Structures are given as C-alpha cells and as structure tokens.
C-alpha cells in the first residue's frame, strides 16, 4: 500500500487494528467515520487505489456501485433514517470512496433551510467537534445495529 491516508486505513483493517471497521465486500471496506454528527456515518473505501469510478474496469465499477447501494439500504434500515446522502468526493482524499450520511428530516436546525440541507452546510467546527467522535461502546452498538442488515 502507498502513503495514501485511506490506504493506511485499509492496511489497519487488514492488520485487524482499525476499530472503525464494519465489513469487507468484494470491492471495498465499510468503516464508520471518525465523526458522527450524522449518527451512523459510514465511509465505503474501494479496495483498488484509484481516484475515479471510471478508473475501474466495468465489472468492478458495477460491483462497487451495487455494494454501495446495498450498504446504503442497510444504513437506512439500521438507523431508521429518512434517507441516506451518498457522496463521492475525490478532492480531499485521493482514493475512491463514498461517504454515506444517514439523514433525518430537519437534522440541520441551526444551519439548514427549514432545518434541511446538504451535509456541507454543517460547519466543520460542528461536524468535527469532539462530542461527535464515537466511543468504543458507540462503535460496538452501531456495528451491531448495522450488521443485522448487511
């Protein structure tokens, strides 16, 4: 693995030292985000170190997207949310991954429009606030909830 931050986290998964790890699929790894402003936030890392979906061969790309869709469905059921925002952003980490945010209606009361809006309307200072980092007990509970639907 290279020096990429996500590759390092994948290496931790393979060494069984990543406490945020949830499950491995054919094409990726699901992990809870370090921050949980939106309870149940998950990152879905591609196993291949590529930046864009179209860098994958057609079969792998389709499998990765299908697995992400199954993960999204499991999140919606496990956390009884109204919907799940799925973001594919490659500007901050140069490794293909989705960020999945379980969302409830009006979950941005201070920042949204009538309490609603995209995740990026939540200020970084709130998103990454110390009280949004899960404890080991929080991680175990979220993992148990989610694994029931995977």
Residue pairs with C-beta under 8 A, 6 or more apart in sequence:
1 7
1 8
1 10
1 11
1 49
2 49
4 49
4 93
4 94
4 95
5 93
5 95
6 45
6 49
6 93
6 95
6 97
7 49
7 95
9 18
9 20
9 31
9 45
10 29
10 45
10 47
12 18
12 21
13 21
13 24
13 29
13 31
18 31
19 136
19 139
20 31
20 32
20 33
20 34
20 139
21 29
21 30
21 31
22 30
22 31
22 32
22 42
22 143
22 146
22 147
22 150
23 29
23 30
23 147
23 150
24 30
25 67
25 71
26 63
26 67
27 46
27 47
27 48
27 60
27 63
27 64
27 67
28 44
28 45
28 46
28 47
28 64
28 67
28 68
28 97
29 44
29 45
29 47
30 42
30 43
30 44
30 45
30 71
31 42
31 43
31 45
32 40
32 41
32 42
32 43
32 134
32 139
32 142
32 143
33 41
33 42
33 43
33 99
34 133
35 41
35 127
35 128
35 129
35 132
35 133
36 132
36 133
36 134
36 138
36 142
37 122
37 126
37 127
37 129
37 132
38 101
38 102
38 103
38 107
38 119
39 79
39 102
39 142
40 75
40 78
40 79
40 81
40 102
40 142
40 145
40 146
41 99
41 100
41 101
41 102
42 71
42 75
42 99
42 100
42 146
43 97
43 98
43 99
43 100
44 67
44 68
44 71
44 97
44 98
44 100
45 95
45 96
45 97
46 56
46 64
46 95
46 96
46 97
48 55
48 56
48 60
48 96
49 95
50 56
50 95
50 96
51 90
51 94
51 95
51 96
52 90
52 96
53 61
53 64
53 65
53 88
53 96
54 61
55 96
56 64
56 96
64 96
68 86
68 98
68 100
70 150
71 100
71 150
72 84
72 86
72 100
73 149
74 146
74 149
74 150
75 81
75 84
75 100
75 102
75 146
75 149
76 83
76 84
76 102
77 149
78 145
78 146
78 148
78 149
79 102
79 145
79 146
81 102
81 103
81 104
82 103
82 104
82 105
83 103
84 100
84 101
84 102
84 103
85 100
85 101
85 103
85 118
85 119
86 98
86 99
86 100
86 101
87 98
87 99
87 100
87 101
87 119
88 96
88 97
88 98
88 99
89 99
90 96
99 119
101 119
103 119
105 115
105 116
106 112
106 114
106 115
106 116
107 115
107 116
108 115
108 116
108 117
108 121
108 122
109 115
111 117
111 121
111 122
111 123
111 126
112 121
119 127
126 132
134 142
